[in-house]
Amino acid sequence: MLIAPLLAQAQTEAFSGGVAGLLAHAGWVARVVLAILLVFSLVSWSIILYKGLVLQRARSQSETFLNVFRKSSKFSEVNSVCSQLKASPLTGVFQAGYLEVNQQVRSSEQTGSSGRPVVRSLESLSRSLARAATVEVTRLERRLSFLATTASVTPFIGLFGTTWGIMTAFEDIGRMGSANLAVVAPGISEALVTTAMGLFAAIPALVFYNHFASRVKVLNAVMDDFALEFLNIVERNFT
């Protein structure tokens, strides 16, 4: 006697209209899951936009820096433009090498070992360049780990919401004594919404993480090439 009214009420609630209706019907667990996934998605998109701008500036300013470096006849001339190209990781590598060269040259002049500027240890200079490159790579990779975390974690958070929604559907079946579509639709729709939201957060994060990681790898290779070029110039002119 009571099943028919309950089925009618469930049907009204289940098909109350679009995503808003699904959210209105969703239980507190599904709402918490959706809120968590929404936070992951918003933070991920913020990082995506931010890192896209940062890496674009790093690439364009690195090209400008290399042009200046290869056209200049003195390290001091290159050092004077570094403040204008701070987004380029090459400026950090160059300044570390420039500082090390100056320190070794001053030490050589103080000891009076020769009449010309001399760099005593190319190995020490190479270590300085390598340390600076590591610092720059770490800076470029900052916040990318959150994208990797989002890509790996959010599908499982969505899966938790899916499992909970299916459990809710079975509870409704047991409570109402019927497997009518109007009975199971609310729980199933709740499950599918959390699944979709988990994928919506994970897929862009994974795509852009791989994209940004490849761009950082390219910039890292550019820094390695620049360090070798810097060492060659110092070896020709200061040894």
C-alpha positions in Angstrom: 0.0 0.0 0.0 2.8 2.4 0.9 5.1 1.4 -2.0 3.3 3.3 -4.7 3.5 6.7 -2.9 7.1 6.1 -2.1 7.9 5.3 -5.7 6.1 8.4 -6.9 8.1 10.5 -4.4 11.4 8.9 -5.5 10.6 9.5 -9.2 9.8 13.2 -8.5 13.1 13.6 -6.6 15.2 11.6 -9.1 14.1 13.6 -12.1 13.9 17.0 -10.6 15.9 18.5 -13.4 19.5 18.5 -14.6 22.7 18.8 -12.5 21.0 21.1 -10.0 18.4 18.4 -9.4 21.1 15.8 -8.9 23.0 17.9 -6.5 19.8 18.7 -4.6 19.1 15.0 -4.2 22.7 14.0 -3.4 23.5 13.0 0.1 26.1 14.6 2.4 28.8 12.1 1.4 28.4 12.8 -2.3 28.4 16.6 -1.6 31.6 16.3 0.4 33.3 14.3 -2.4 32.1 16.8 -5.0 33.4 19.7 -2.9 36.8 18.0 -2.5 37.0 17.3 -6.3 35.9 20.9 -7.1 38.8 22.3 -4.9 41.3 20.0 -6.6 40.0 21.1 -10.0 40.1 24.8 -9.2 43.6 24.7 -7.7 44.8 22.6 -10.7 43.5 25.0 -13.2 45.1 27.9 -11.3 48.4 26.1 -11.4 47.9 25.3 -15.1 47.4 28.9 -16.0 50.2 30.1 -13.8 52.8 27.6 -15.0 51.8 28.1 -18.6 52.6 31.8 -18.3 55.8 31.1 -16.3 57.2 28.6 -18.7 56.3 30.7 -21.7 58.2 33.7 -20.3 61.1 31.4 -19.3 61.3 30.1 -22.9 61.0 33.6 -24.6 63.4 35.3 -22.2 65.9 32.4 -22.5 66.0 33.0 -26.3 66.6 36.7 -25.7 69.3 35.9 -23.1 71.2 33.6 -25.4 71.2 36.2 -28.2 72.6 38.8 -25.8 75.2 36.4 -24.4 76.5 35.3 -27.8 76.7 38.9 -29.1 78.4 40.3 -26.0 82.2 40.5 -25.7 82.3 40.7 -21.9 80.6 38.9 -19.1 79.9 42.2 -17.4 77.7 43.3 -20.3 75.6 40.1 -20.0 75.4 40.6 -16.3 73.9 44.1 -16.7 70.8 42.7 -18.6 70.2 39.8 -16.2 67.8 41.9 -14.1 65.6 42.4 -17.1 65.4 38.7 -17.9 64.8 37.2 -14.4 62.2 34.7 -15.8 64.9 32.9 -17.7 66.6 30.1 -15.8 69.8 30.9 -17.8 70.2 34.1 -15.8 70.6 32.2 -12.6 73.1 29.8 -14.2 75.1 32.6 -15.7 75.2 34.7 -12.5 76.4 31.7 -10.5 79.2 31.1 -13.0 80.0 34.8 -13.3 80.3 35.0 -9.5 82.6 32.0 -9.4 84.8 33.3 -12.2 85.1 36.7 -10.4 86.1 35.1 -7.1 88.7 32.9 -8.7 90.1 35.8 -10.8 90.4 38.0 -7.7 92.1 35.2 -5.8 94.5 34.8 -8.6 95.3 38.5 -8.7 95.8 38.7 -4.9 98.4 35.9 -5.0 100.1 37.5 -8.0 100.5 34.2 -9.8 100.3 35.7 -13.3 99.8 39.0 -15.1 96.4 38.0 -16.6 93.1 37.0 -15.1 93.2 33.2 -14.4 90.5 30.8 -13.4 92.2 28.1 -11.3 89.6 25.4 -11.2 87.2 24.6 -14.0 85.8 21.8 -12.0 84.8 24.2 -9.2 83.2 26.4 -11.8 81.3 23.4 -13.3 80.0 22.5 -9.9 78.7 26.0 -9.4 76.9 25.9 -12.8 75.4 22.5 -12.0 74.1 23.7 -8.6 72.5 26.8 -10.1 70.9 24.6 -12.8 69.5 22.4 -10.2 68.0 25.4 -8.3 66.4 26.7 -11.5 64.9 23.3 -12.4 63.5 23.0 -8.9 61.9 26.5 -9.3 60.5 25.6 -12.7 59.0 22.3 -11.3 57.4 24.0 -8.3 53.7 23.2 -7.9 53.8 20.6 -10.7 53.6 17.9 -8.1 50.1 19.1 -7.2 49.0 18.3 -10.8 50.5 14.8 -10.5 48.7 14.3 -7.2 45.4 15.5 -8.7 45.8 13.2 -11.7 46.4 10.2 -9.5 44.1 10.8 -6.5 40.9 12.4 -7.9 39.8 9.3 -9.8 39.9 7.3 -6.6 38.0 10.0 -4.7 35.4 10.0 -7.5 35.4 6.1 -7.2 34.7 6.4 -3.5 31.7 8.6 -4.4 30.6 6.1 -7.0 30.7 3.2 -4.5 28.8 5.2 -2.0 26.1 6.1 -4.6 25.7 2.4 -5.5 25.4 1.5 -1.9 22.7 4.2 -1.6 20.8 2.7 -4.6 20.8 -0.7 -3.0 19.6 0.7 0.3 16.7 2.4 -1.5 15.9 -0.9 -3.1 15.9 -2.7 0.2 13.9 0.1 1.9 11.2 0.3 -0.8 11.2 -3.4 -1.8 11.4 -2.6 -5.5 14.1 -2.3 -8.2 12.1 0.2 -10.2 14.2 2.7 -12.1 12.7 5.5 -10.1 14.1 3.8 -6.9 17.7 3.2 -8.1 18.1 6.3 -10.4 18.9 8.7 -7.6 21.8 6.6 -6.2 23.1 5.7 -9.6 23.0 9.3 -10.8 24.8 10.4 -7.6 27.5 7.8 -8.4 27.9 8.9 -12.0 28.2 12.6 -11.1 31.1 11.9 -8.7 32.8 9.7 -11.3 32.5 12.4 -13.9 33.8 15.0 -11.6 36.8 12.9 -10.6 37.7 12.5 -14.3 37.0 16.2 -15.0 39.7 17.0 -12.3 42.1 14.3 -13.3 42.3 14.4 -17.1 43.4 18.1 -17.5 45.9 17.7 -14.6 47.5 14.7 -16.2 47.7 16.2 -19.7 49.2 19.5 -18.5 51.5 17.8 -16.0 53.1 15.8 -18.9 53.1 18.9 -21.1 54.8 21.1 -18.5 57.3 18.3 -17.5 58.4 18.0 -21.1 58.9 21.8 -21.3 60.9 21.8 -18.1 63.0 19.0 -19.6 63.7 21.1 -22.7 64.7 24.1 -20.5 67.0 21.8 -18.5 68.7 20.7 -21.7 69.1 24.3 -22.7 70.8 25.0 -19.3 73.1 22.1 -19.7 74.2 23.3 -23.2 74.6 26.8 -21.9 76.8 25.6 -19.0 79.1 23.8 -21.5 79.2 26.9 -23.7 80.1 29.0 -20.7 82.8 26.6 -19.6 84.3 26.6 -23.1 84.5 30.4 -23.1 86.1 30.6 -19.7 88.6 27.9 -20.7 89.7 29.8 -23.8 90.0 33.2 -22.1 90.9 32.6 -18.4 93.2 29.5 -18.4 
